[in-house]
Amino acid sequence: MPRVPAWLNARRISAVLLRGCFYYATAFGVATFRIGRRGDFQLLAGSRKGYKWISILIRVLGSCFYGYSYGAWADQYTDWYLRVFFGLRLVGCLVCSAIILVLQICYEQSILQLINNFFALFRRLRTLTRTADEGFGGSLELSLLIFKLLSLAFVFLAFQIQHTPWVFLTVLCDLYTSIGTGMIMHFCFVGYLSIGVLYSELNRYVDHRLRAQLGALQRQAAAAAEEDIQQQPDVQAHCNLDECLAIYEDIHQVTRSFQRLFDLPLFLSLVQNLSAMAMVSYHAIMRREYHFSLWGLVLKLLIDVVLLTLAVHGAVSGSRLVRRLSLENYTVGQSKSCHIKMEIFLGRLNHQQLRVCPLGLFEVSNELTLFFLSAMVTYLTFLVQYGIQTKQF
């Protein structure tokens, strides 16, 4: 069989797609930092002061013009239900834009530190597993990223160029503000997808390679042999065990930092997503505008929620899989310090289970996707019945 080129590797393609997502966020003024390699060829995130303040200025001016023009445009509708939806969307977009500004101004260093911590964890994991191939995830992550890029690209398909300068500027500000609002959910998607990849690769290493290394300790202890010959494998296995436990702990700390930063933005983004789906569906059904752009937008918003829940599910499953690896049954030799470290780590697992509950109100899981689907089906059924009763069909 012909050899598959290295650039067709799923991990490498996923890394390229992630880079594309980063450029997309940079173009719309959400990612105002740079990511590049330093002298030691390690990826690091750094500040871009000039571009940050330019993006902040553009977002402030665009949001102000968007709020004025969108409010004036919504006043032409007499349907109070539709006007309420328009008002909710306007408020939601402006609030999310304000949150983006707060994150860029007040939490820039925290975000940069968080991103660099992610990079450091991937480097430590690659060193531990001795993986020379750089990349991100596998075929599952590649599939999710492809759907995410298709979702991001659909916005431009629905965007219609207007010849009137005022209308064109209004639509452009709407596009810039709306994409910035949705970028919060995209950031959360990438964050939880990265956490899931870290857990998955570390769990795979522990379950296969570390288990075999620790199993060799038991066979060496049972054999009557020279202590000098047994010492080096014992030390190496214990070092790998210590590093695995340390990486598990660091993944948990990075996850907590990520959730502290994006808990509230994720909640508002989900609410904004749901209200936008309801508004577009109502507008399309009651006005009998069955355009591809409208229903495609509803599908796009639903896909964003599905992709987020799949990424969260992968991260949560990876954190729970640690307990099912039965680390307490591993042989760690006669070292008392290793036994103490293992007991402390196993004790912490009870308090380190990953749960994604924005503001503690609901849990982001596969059940959330079913809730969205059932809510949309019920809502669309209600709209059709209402339209029939009011003779709008």
C-alpha positions in Angstrom: 0.0 0.0 0.0 1.2 3.5 -0.7 2.3 5.4 2.3 -0.1 8.2 3.5 1.6 11.6 3.4 2.4 13.1 6.8 0.3 16.2 6.2 -2.8 14.0 5.8 -2.5 12.8 9.4 -5.6 13.6 11.4 -3.7 15.2 14.2 -1.8 17.5 11.8 -5.0 18.5 10.0 -6.8 19.2 13.3 -3.9 21.5 14.3 -4.2 23.3 11.0 -8.0 23.7 11.5 -7.4 25.1 15.0 -5.0 27.6 13.5 -7.7 28.6 11.1 -10.2 29.1 13.9 -7.6 31.3 15.7 -7.2 33.5 12.6 -11.0 33.7 12.3 -11.2 34.9 15.9 -8.4 37.3 15.3 -10.0 38.8 12.2 -13.1 39.6 14.1 -11.3 41.2 17.0 -11.9 38.6 19.7 -8.5 37.0 19.8 -6.2 40.0 20.3 -3.1 38.0 21.1 -0.5 36.3 19.0 0.5 32.6 19.1 4.0 31.7 17.8 7.1 29.8 18.4 9.9 31.2 20.5 13.6 30.5 20.4 13.2 27.0 21.8 10.5 26.3 19.2 7.8 26.1 21.8 4.3 27.5 21.1 3.5 30.5 23.4 0.8 33.1 23.5 1.8 36.7 23.8 0.1 40.1 24.0 -0.5 42.4 21.0 -1.1 45.8 22.7 -1.7 47.8 19.5 -4.1 45.4 17.9 -5.9 44.9 21.2 -6.8 48.6 21.5 -7.7 48.9 17.8 -10.1 45.9 18.2 -11.6 47.4 21.4 -12.2 50.7 19.6 -13.8 49.0 16.6 -16.0 46.9 18.9 -17.2 49.8 20.9 -18.0 51.9 17.8 -19.6 49.0 16.0 -21.7 48.0 19.0 -22.9 51.6 19.5 -23.9 51.9 15.8 -25.4 48.4 15.9 -27.5 49.2 18.9 -28.8 52.4 17.3 -29.5 51.0 13.8 -30.9 47.7 15.0 -33.3 49.4 17.4 -34.5 51.7 14.6 -34.9 48.8 12.3 -36.9 46.7 14.9 -39.4 49.6 15.4 -40.9 49.0 11.9 -42.5 45.8 13.1 -45.9 46.0 14.9 -45.9 42.4 16.2 -45.1 42.9 19.9 -43.9 39.3 20.2 -41.3 39.8 17.4 -40.2 43.1 18.9 -39.6 41.5 22.2 -37.4 38.9 20.5 -35.5 41.6 18.7 -35.0 43.5 21.9 -33.7 40.4 23.7 -31.3 39.7 20.8 -30.1 43.3 20.9 -29.5 43.3 24.7 -27.9 39.8 24.5 -25.4 40.9 21.8 -24.5 44.1 23.6 -24.0 42.3 26.9 -21.8 39.7 25.3 -19.8 42.4 23.5 -19.3 44.1 26.9 -18.1 40.8 28.3 -15.6 40.4 25.5 -14.3 43.9 26.2 -14.0 43.1 29.9 -12.1 39.9 29.1 -9.7 41.8 26.8 -9.1 44.7 29.1 -9.2 43.2 32.6 -8.3 39.5 32.1 -5.9 39.5 29.2 -3.0 38.2 31.3 -5.2 35.5 32.9 -6.2 34.3 29.4 -2.7 34.3 28.1 -1.5 32.4 31.2 -4.4 29.9 30.7 -3.4 29.3 27.0 0.2 28.9 27.9 -0.7 26.4 30.6 -2.6 24.4 27.9 0.5 24.5 25.7 2.7 23.4 28.6 0.5 20.5 29.4 0.5 19.2 25.8 4.3 19.5 25.8 4.7 17.6 29.0 2.3 14.9 27.8 4.2 14.6 24.5 7.5 14.3 26.5 5.9 11.6 28.8 4.5 9.5 26.0 7.6 10.2 23.8 5.3 11.2 20.9 7.3 12.9 18.1 4.2 13.6 15.9 2.9 17.1 16.6 -0.8 17.6 16.3 -4.1 17.7 18.1 -6.4 14.9 19.0 -7.5 12.3 16.5 -10.2 11.5 14.0 -13.1 12.4 16.3 -11.6 15.8 17.1 -11.0 16.3 13.3 -14.6 15.6 12.6 -15.8 18.0 15.2 -13.5 20.8 14.0 -14.6 20.3 10.4 -18.3 20.8 11.5 -17.2 23.8 13.5 -15.5 25.4 10.5 -18.6 24.7 8.3 -20.7 26.4 11.0 -18.4 29.4 11.1 -18.4 29.7 7.3 -22.2 29.6 7.0 -22.5 33.1 8.4 -20.9 34.5 5.2 -23.4 32.5 3.0 -26.3 34.1 4.8 -24.7 37.6 4.5 -26.2 39.6 1.6 -24.3 42.5 0.2 -26.5 45.7 0.1 -25.8 48.6 -2.2 -27.1 51.3 0.1 -24.1 52.5 2.2 -26.2 52.9 5.4 -27.8 49.5 5.1 -24.4 47.9 4.2 -22.8 49.5 7.3 -25.7 48.3 9.5 -25.5 44.7 8.3 -21.7 44.8 8.6 -21.9 46.0 12.2 -24.6 43.3 12.9 -22.3 40.7 11.4 -19.2 41.9 13.4 -21.2 42.0 16.7 -23.1 38.7 16.2 -19.9 36.8 15.3 -18.2 38.2 18.3 -21.1 37.1 20.5 -21.0 33.6 19.1 -17.2 33.4 19.5 -17.6 32.9 23.2 -19.3 29.5 22.6 -16.5 28.7 20.1 -13.8 29.4 22.6 -15.6 27.2 25.1 -15.8 24.5 22.5 -12.1 24.6 21.8 -11.3 24.7 25.5 -13.3 21.7 26.5 -12.2 19.8 23.4 -8.6 20.4 24.5 -9.3 19.2 28.0 -10.9 16.1 26.6 -7.8 15.4 24.4 -5.5 15.8 27.4 -7.5 13.4 29.5 -7.8 10.9 26.6 -4.1 10.7 25.8 -3.0 10.6 29.4 -5.6 7.9 30.3 -4.4 5.9 27.3 -0.8 6.1 28.4 -1.7 5.1 32.0 -3.9 2.2 30.9 -1.4 0.7 28.6 2.2 1.7 29.1 2.3 2.8 32.7 0.4 -0.3 33.8 3.0 -2.5 32.1 5.9 -0.6 33.7 4.4 -0.9 37.2 3.5 -4.6 36.5 7.2 -5.1 35.9 7.9 -4.0 39.4 5.9 -6.8 40.9 7.7 -9.4 38.8 11.1 -7.9 39.8 10.2 -7.9 43.5 9.1 -11.5 43.3 12.4 -12.6 41.7 15.4 -13.2 43.9 17.8 -10.8 42.1 20.4 -8.3 42.6 19.2 -4.9 43.9 21.4 -2.9 41.6 19.8 -4.4 38.5 16.3 -3.7 39.8 16.9 -0.2 40.9 16.9 1.7 37.6 13.6 0.4 36.2 12.0 1.0 39.6 13.1 4.6 39.6 12.0 5.2 36.0 8.5 3.7 36.7 8.1 5.8 39.8 9.2 8.9 37.9 6.6 8.2 35.2 3.9 7.6 37.9 4.8 10.9 39.6 4.6 12.8 36.3 1.2 11.2 35.5 -0.3 12.2 38.9 1.2 15.7 38.5 -0.4 16.1 35.0 -3.7 14.9 36.3 -3.6 17.5 39.0 -2.5 20.3 36.6 -5.3 19.4 34.1 -7.8 19.8 36.9 -6.3 23.2 37.9 -6.3 24.4 34.3 -9.9 23.3 34.0 -10.9 25.2 37.1 -9.2 28.4 35.8 -10.9 28.0 32.5 -14.3 27.6 34.1 -13.8 30.6 36.4 -13.1 32.8 33.3 -15.8 31.5 31.0 -18.6 30.3 33.3 -20.7 33.5 33.0 -19.9 34.1 29.3 -20.9 30.6 28.4 -24.3 30.9 30.2 -25.1 34.2 28.4 -24.0 32.8 25.1 -26.3 29.7 25.5 -29.2 32.0 26.4 -28.4 34.2 23.4 -28.2 31.2 21.2 -31.6 29.8 22.3 -33.4 33.2 22.0 -31.9 33.7 18.5 -33.2 30.3 17.4 -36.7 31.1 18.7 -36.6 34.6 17.0 -35.5 33.3 13.6 -38.1 30.5 13.7 -40.9 32.8 14.6 -39.9 35.3 12.0 -39.7 32.6 9.3 -42.9 30.8 10.1 -45.2 33.7 10.8 -44.1 35.7 7.8 -43.8 32.5 5.6 -40.3 33.3 4.6 -38.9 29.9 4.0 -35.4 31.0 2.9 -32.4 28.8 3.1 -30.5 31.5 5.0 -33.1 31.7 7.8 -33.5 28.0 8.4 -29.9 27.4 7.8 -29.2 29.9 10.6 -31.4 27.9 12.9 -29.6 24.7 12.0 -26.2 26.5 12.5 -27.2 27.6 16.0 -28.3 24.1 16.9 -25.1 22.6 15.5 -23.1 25.0 17.7 -24.9 23.7 20.8 -24.5 20.1 19.7 -20.7 20.5 19.1 -20.3 22.2 22.5 -22.1 19.4 24.3 -20.0 16.8 22.5 -16.8 18.6 23.5 -18.0 18.8 27.1 -19.0 15.2 27.0 -15.5 14.1 25.9 -13.9 16.2 28.7 -16.3 14.9 31.4 -15.9 11.3 30.2 -12.1 11.6 30.3 -12.1 12.9 33.8 -14.4 10.1 35.0 -12.4 7.5 33.2 -9.5 8.1 35.7 -11.5 6.5 38.4 -12.3 3.5 36.2 -8.6 2.8 35.5 -8.4 1.3 39.1 -5.2 3.0 39.9 -5.5 1.7 43.5 -4.8 -1.8 42.2 -1.5 -0.8 40.6 1.7 -2.0 42.1 3.9 0.9 43.1 6.7 -1.1 44.8 7.8 -0.8 48.4 8.3 3.0 48.4 6.3 4.6 51.2 6.3 8.0 49.5 4.7 6.5 46.3 2.0 4.9 48.4 1.3 8.2 50.1 1.1 10.1 46.8 -1.2 7.5 45.3 -3.5 7.6 48.3 -3.6 11.5 48.3 -4.4 11.5 44.5 -7.1 8.9 44.8 -8.6 10.8 47.7 -8.7 14.0 45.6 -10.5 12.3 42.8 -13.7 12.5 44.8 -13.5 16.3 44.7 -12.1 16.7 41.2 -14.9 15.3 39.0 -15.4 17.7 36.1 -18.9 19.2 35.8 -19.9 22.0 33.5 -22.7 23.8 35.1 -22.9 27.5 34.1 -23.8 29.5 37.2 -24.9 26.2 38.7 -28.3 26.4 36.9 -28.0 23.5 34.5 -25.4 20.9 33.3 -24.1 21.1 29.8 -24.4 17.5 28.6 -26.0 15.4 25.9 -29.2 15.9 27.8 -29.0 19.6 27.0 -29.0 18.8 23.3 -32.1 16.7 23.7 -33.7 19.6 25.7 -32.9 22.0 22.9 -34.3 19.6 20.3 -37.5 18.9 22.2 -38.0 22.6 23.0 -37.5 23.6 19.3 -40.0 20.9 18.1 -42.5 21.9 20.7 -42.1 25.6 19.9 -42.3 25.1 16.1 -45.5 23.0 16.6 -47.0 25.8 18.6 -46.1 28.4 16.0 -47.7 26.3 13.2 -50.9 25.8 15.3 -51.0 29.5 16.1 -50.5 30.4 12.5 -53.4 28.1 11.4 -55.7 29.5 14.1 -55.0 33.1 13.1 -55.3 32.2 9.4 -51.7 33.2 8.6 -51.2 30.0 6.6 
